[in-house]
Amino acid sequence: SERYRRSFAKTGIGLVLDAGRPVRANRVVVATETPGYTADVRVASSPGGPFVSVSKEQLLEARSGFALAPRSGRYLMLWITSMPDSAIMS
């Protein structure tokens, strides 16, 4: 696994979720025990992409909602672009 702290050696890192079938989600809620990172939500028809951004990037709190632009896709990705100083992902 890779470990990241405040910055990445690339533009970000993503967590891909499979909805099981194409969906047109209008909102995603993220709950985290490590608030303070920035992310946006992206969507694709294939797990390898290409992923298209459907939300604004925002700073996450313990519970944050993303309003999504209308776009259908089976795969949703939380694209994390920065981490708080105290967080470690593995």
C-alpha positions as CSV (number, residue, x, y, z in Angstrom):
1,S,0.0,0.0,0.0
2,E,1.0,3.6,-0.3
3,R,1.0,6.1,2.5
4,Y,0.2,9.8,2.1
5,R,0.4,12.7,4.5
6,R,-0.4,16.3,3.6
7,S,0.5,16.1,-0.1
8,F,0.7,13.5,-2.9
9,A,3.3,12.7,-5.5
10,K,0.4,13.0,-8.0
11,T,-2.8,15.2,-8.4
12,G,-4.8,13.1,-5.9
13,I,-6.0,9.7,-4.9
14,G,-9.4,8.2,-5.4
15,L,-11.8,5.8,-3.6
16,V,-14.0,4.1,-6.2
17,L,-17.5,2.9,-5.3
18,D,-19.5,0.4,-7.5
19,A,-23.2,1.2,-7.5
20,G,-23.9,-2.2,-9.1
21,R,-25.7,-0.5,-12.1
22,P,-25.8,2.9,-13.8
23,V,-27.3,5.5,-11.5
24,R,-27.9,9.3,-11.7
25,A,-27.1,10.3,-8.1
26,N,-27.8,13.9,-7.1
27,R,-26.1,13.9,-3.7
28,V,-23.3,12.0,-1.9
29,V,-22.7,12.3,1.8
30,V,-19.2,11.5,3.2
31,A,-18.6,10.7,6.9
32,T,-15.0,10.6,8.1
33,E,-13.0,10.3,11.3
34,T,-10.3,12.5,9.8
35,P,-11.9,15.7,8.6
36,G,-9.9,18.5,7.0
37,Y,-9.1,17.0,3.6
38,T,-10.3,18.3,0.3
39,A,-12.1,16.2,-2.3
40,D,-14.6,16.2,-5.1
41,V,-16.9,13.5,-6.6
42,R,-16.4,12.0,-10.0
43,V,-18.4,9.5,-12.1
44,A,-17.6,6.9,-14.8
45,S,-19.2,4.0,-16.7
46,S,-16.1,1.8,-16.1
47,P,-14.0,1.2,-13.0
48,G,-10.9,2.4,-14.9
49,G,-12.6,5.6,-16.1
50,P,-12.4,8.1,-17.6
51,F,-13.9,9.8,-14.5
52,V,-15.7,13.2,-14.9
53,S,-16.0,15.6,-12.1
54,V,-19.7,16.1,-11.0
55,S,-19.2,18.3,-7.9
56,K,-17.2,21.2,-6.6
57,E,-14.1,20.5,-4.6
58,Q,-14.6,21.2,-0.9
59,L,-13.0,20.9,2.5
60,L,-14.5,18.0,4.4
61,E,-15.9,18.1,7.9
62,A,-16.9,15.0,10.0
63,R,-20.0,14.7,7.7
64,S,-20.2,16.6,4.4
65,G,-22.6,16.5,1.5
66,F,-21.7,17.0,-2.2
67,A,-24.4,18.2,-4.6
68,L,-23.8,16.4,-7.9
69,A,-24.4,17.6,-11.5
70,P,-26.7,15.3,-13.3
71,R,-24.7,12.5,-15.0
72,S,-25.3,8.8,-15.2
73,G,-22.6,6.3,-14.3
74,R,-22.1,3.0,-12.4
75,Y,-18.9,4.1,-10.6
76,L,-18.6,7.0,-8.3
77,M,-15.2,8.2,-7.1
78,L,-14.2,10.4,-4.1
79,W,-11.2,12.2,-5.5
80,I,-9.0,13.3,-2.6
81,T,-6.6,16.2,-3.4
82,S,-5.1,17.0,0.0
83,M,-4.9,15.6,3.5
84,P,-4.9,17.3,6.9
85,D,-1.5,17.2,8.7
86,S,-2.7,14.6,11.2
87,A,-4.1,12.1,8.6
88,I,-2.4,9.0,7.2
89,M,-4.0,6.9,4.5
90,S,-2.9,3.4,3.7
